[in-house]
């Protein structure tokens, strides 16, 4: 690796060095860039004639051990969400207390007869093992998977075969996130090319019920943006939405159920002790912030901040409920951490007391292992190296008989921030075994 003095910083929020010359890798990265631009892959604020992220020279290889660990973790998450849904249906107070947070009355406990079909996991790799930070009931990775297949040759067929099996006729988009339309249009295009299926991409505000299957690209909690008449039409329709509208899938409080002592015996009985063990190995310990925390509780949380994270679970400031906007790390600044803890205890967003109806999750910190990744410089066209980058994996899973199947996903790398999210400062590439 180049010495620290050789690090370059002409790209915003990126630190890199020139990579060792490799004509084959350079050509591969240039081809991937051209393919992504030709397909029109975009991201918020990206330019139409440029790739929206730093283009990796090659896919990221997981290796057999990490691949198998991810597969076991995905199966354990299916077992957790099924058990949680059953317990919710049976009126378990602990489960309902976690999952009803911030949910409109007309959506509480809706669609309990059907189970989740697909999800994406957000995973940090720490000490070589996967640690799960979030379950995404909807995900924007399908269009990327199609684009990555064209760019790198990593097959997306398992993902689109699953969409065909589920029989999508519509993709219904959240009106608040129009930037995802182009990516979902890639999904519709692929379904037409591979299976001759005519898939519409439309906002939920134009919802119409024709009794067919719809892919729901909208969090349940975001349904409150629609008026009561439209929500009633959606909830009463014959069209089956995938995933179902049970709100428990979309809450950041879901994973903390695996550490709730009140549920330990019940989860072990329903999931099986082995599945619960896999889950706990892959989920950092977490719990909802108490409504009226004691001074002793807050003092202890502040004192152990270097190993903790606060996450917004629900807020009237909806911009803080997705992505990395509502995540506060305890190991970066003691003063900022103490202020964040005080704000969370008072029920508002740190620095934004106007958002005064906010709930938080307290989680153990899951810090990423570091990786060196090669990418194409977006201006010079040279091969570069991003050293010591943090990694986030986003594997997609579906049900497969009584188990589950991993359908692929991508890796994102960032080396100037703990928050690893897509953007022009990030290297992005599909992963392989």
N, C-alpha and C positions, 0 to 999 in steps of 0.2 A: 504494500500500500504506500502511496506517496506520503511524504512528510506533511505535517500540518500546514507548514508555510506555503505549500504548493496548492492548497485548497483555493478554488475559484468561487466567486459569488456574484457573477453577472446575471444569474437567473434568480428571480425573487424567491426567497424562502427555500433556496436550495444551496447546499454546499457539495462541491464535486471536484474531481480531478480528471485530467485526461486519462483515458483507458489505454492499455497496451494495444498497439495496432493489430487488428484482426479483420481482414477483408471480408471473410464469410459472415461474421457477426454484423459488420457494418451494413452489408447488403441486406441481411435479414431484417435489421431494424428499419432501414429505408423502405423496404417492401411493406413492412407492417404499417409504417406511417402512411404510405400512399394508399393502402387498402382502407385504413380507418377514415381518412379524409374523403375518399371516393364514396364510402357508404354514408357519409354525413353524420358520423358519430359526434355528439356534441355534449357539452356540459354548461352549466350556468356561467355566462360571461365568456364562453369560448368563441373563437373566430371560426367562421365557416370553412376557410381554406387551410386551417391548421388542426392538428390533433389536439384534443382538449386536455391531455395530460402528457407527461414525459413518456415516450414510447420505449419499452424495454426491448433489448436485443433478442431475448429468448423467453419462452415460458419458464415459470418457476417450478422446479421439481420438488415435490414434497418428500419423496422417499416412502418405502413400504410402511415403516413404523408410524409415521405421522398420518399417512393416508388411513391406515387401519384404526388409529385412535379417533380420527374424525368420524369415520363410519360408526364406531361404537357410540360416540357422543351424540351423533344425529339420532340413532335409535333410542337412546336414553331420553332425549328431548321429546320425541313422539310419545314415549311412555309417560313422561311428566305431564304434558299438555292433556293427554287423554284422562289421566287420573285426576287432574285439577278440574277438568270439565265435568267429570262424573261427580266429584265432591261438591262442586258448585251446584249442580242439579239437585243434589241431596240436601242442600242448605247448609253446608259446612261454614261456620262463622269465620274461621280464619281465612279460608279461600275467598269467600265473598268480600271480606275486608280488604284483601289485597287487590282483587280484580275489579271491584266496583268503583275504585277511586276515579273521580272525574267523569264518569260515564253517564250520559243522559238517561233518564228513566225509561224511555221507550226502547233503549238498546240493552238494558240490563237483563242478562240471562236469555237473550234472543238466540235462536238457531241452535239450541242445546242438543237437538237430536242428531246433528251432523258434526263430524270431526274435521280437524284441519287436514288439508290434502298436501300442502307444500309449505316450506318455509326456507328462509335463508338465515344462516348464523353469522354473527360477527365474532371472529375468533382472533385472539392474540396467541402467539406461540411463545411460551416462556419455559425455559429449561428443556426445550425440545418437545413439550407437550401442549396440546391445545387448551386454552382457557376461554370459555364462552362469556362474552360481555353482553350480548343481546340476541333475541330471537325476532326476526323480521317477518311479519305475516304477509307483507307485500314487498316486492323488491324490484329494482330497476335493472337487474343484471341480465335479463333474458336477451334484450337487444344487444348488450355488450358481448354476450356469449356468441351470438351470431356473427358479430363483427370480428371477434377474436378468432373464430374458426377460419374466416377468410384471411385474416392477417397472419396467423401463426400455424394453421393446420390442426389446431386442437379441436376435436369433434364436439359439436353442440347437439348432435343427434339425440342423445338420451333425454335432454331437456325438452326438445321440441316433440319428440315421441310422446312424452308425458302430457304436454299440452294437447296433442291430438287425442290421446286416450281420454282426457277430461272433456274434450269436445267443445272448446271455446268457440263462441260465435261473436262475442263482443269483448272489447277491453274498455272498461269504464274508468275514466281518469278523474282524480281529484281536481276540481276546478282551481284549487290554490296552487297547483304545481304544473303549469302548462309546459315547463321546460322538459318534462318527461315524455311529451307527445312523440317527438321524433324517434326516441328509443323504442317506444311501444309500436310505432309504425314499422320499425324493422322486424318486430315480432310478427305483426300481421303479414308483412311481405313474405317472411320465411314460411309461415303457415300456408300461404297461397302457393308458393313455389314447390314445397315438399308434398303437400297433401291436397291441393286444390280447394282449400277451405277459404271462404270469404269472411274475413274477420274485420268487423268495424272497430274503429278507435274513436271514442266520443267522450265528452265530459259527463259526469254524473248529473249535471243540471239538465241534460237532455235525455235522461233515462226514459226508456220505454220498455214495457214488458211484452215480449213475444214468446215467453215460455222456454227460451233456449238458455244455454250456459254462458255466464259472463265471468271474465277475469276481473277481479276487484283490485284496481290500483288506487286504493284509498284506505287509510287507516280508519277503523271504526270510530275512534275518538274525533276524527275530522268530519263525521257526518253531522255534527252540530252546526256546521256552516250552512246546511240546507234547511229550508223552512219545513214546518211540521207536515204540510201536505205532501211534499216530495218524499220526505222520510217515510211517511205512511205508505206511499205508493211503492217505494223500494222494498220496505219490510213486508208488504202484503203481496208482492208479485209472485208469479209462478216461476219466474226465472231463478235458477239456482246460481248463486254467486260463489265463486271460488277465490279465496277461502270463505267458509261460512262467516256470518256476521256476529258470531260470538266474540265479545270484546276482549275476552281473556287472552287471546293470542297476541294482542298488540301492546300490552302494558309492560313497562320495565319492571314492574313488581312481580311478574310471573316467576322469574328465576329464583327470587328470594324464598319462594315456597319450599324449595329443596333444602333450605337451612332452618325452616321454622320448626322448632322443637315440638310444637303442638301437633304437627303433621307427620313426624318422623315414622312412627309405627304404621300409620295409615298408608303412607306412600310406599313403605317397604312391602306391605302386604299387597298393594295393588300393582306396583311396578315390578316387584321382585327385589330382593336385597342386592343382587348383583347389579341391576340397572341403576338403583339408587346410588350405589358406590361409584359407578362410572360417572354418574351425573355430578356427584360431589367432588370427584377428582377434577372435573372439567369446568366447574362453576365457582368463581370466587365467593367466599362467604359474604352474605349481604342481608339487609333488613330495611324495612321502611323506617324513615325518621319518625320517632314518636311524636304524637300531637303536642304533648306538654312535657318535653324533656326536662329532667331535673338538672340543677346546676352541676351536680357530680357527673352526670352523663355527658354534658357538654364539655366539661373540663377534660374528661378522659378522651373524648373524640378529638379535641384540639391537640392534646398532648401526643396522640398517636397518629397525627395527620400524615406523616410521611408514608404510611402504609394504607391510606384510605382515599376514597373518591366519593364525591357527592354527585348524584345524577337527578335531574328533574324528571319526575314521573308524570306529573300533570300540572298545567298552569294555564291561566287565561292569556299569558304571553306565549301563544302557540309556537312562535319561532324558536323558543327554547326547548321544545319537546321533541325535536328530531335532529339528526346529525350530531355534531359535537358541541352545539351551542350551549346546552345546559349541563355540561360536564365540568366539574371543578376538582382539580387534583390537589392533594394535600402536601406533596413533596416539592413544590416549586417556590413558595413564599409563605412563611409562617403568618405574616400579617394578613395576606389575602385569604389564606385558609381559615384563620380565625374569623374574619369578616364573613366568609361564605357560610361557616357553621352558624354564626349568629343570625344571618339572614334566613337560612333554612329552618332554624328553630322558630323564627318569627313567621315563617310561611310565605316568604317572598323571594323573588330572584335577587341574587347578590347584585347590588348597585342599581336595582330597579324596584324600589318599594311600591311603585304603582301596580306591580303584578303581585297582589297580596293574597292570592288564593292558590298557592303553589305547594305541591307535595314532592318530597325527595326520597331517594334511596341511598343508603350508605353501603358502600361495597369495599371489600379489600382491593388493593391496587393490583392490577395484572399488567406488569411491564413486559414489553416485548424483548425477545432476543434481538441481536443486531445482525444485519446482513449487508453484504456488498452487492450492488446490482448495477449492471451496465445498461445504459440508455443512449438514445440518439439526441444530441444537442439540437433543439428546435430551430436554431438560427444558423449555426455554423455547419451543421450536418456531420459533426465529428462524433466519434464514439467516446462516451464519458462513463465515469464510475461514480455512483453515489455510495459513499462508504458509511458503514455503521447505521444503516437505516432501520427504523422500526417497521414492523410488518403487521398488516391486518389481512386475514383470509376471510372470504365470503362464500363458503360452500352452500350449495342449494340441495335440499333433500325432498324426496317424495315418498309416500307410502309404497311398499312393494310387498304384497301379500300380508303376512303378519309382522313384517319387519319394515325396513326402510332402505332407500337407495340414494347414494350421493350422485348428483347429476353434473358435477363440475362446479366451477366458480373461478374467481380471480384473486390475485394478490395485489395489494397496494403497499407501496413503500414511501416513507417520508423520513428525512433525517434532521429536520430543524424544529420539529414539534412532537409532543407526546400524542397529540390527536391525529390519528392517521386516517385521513379522508381524501377522497378524490379531489383533484384540482390541478392547476398548472404546475404546482410544486411537487407533485407526486408521480412516481413511476407506477404504471399499472400494466399487468400482464396476466394471461390465464395461468392457472396452475395445472400441473400434470402429476401423475404418480412418480 
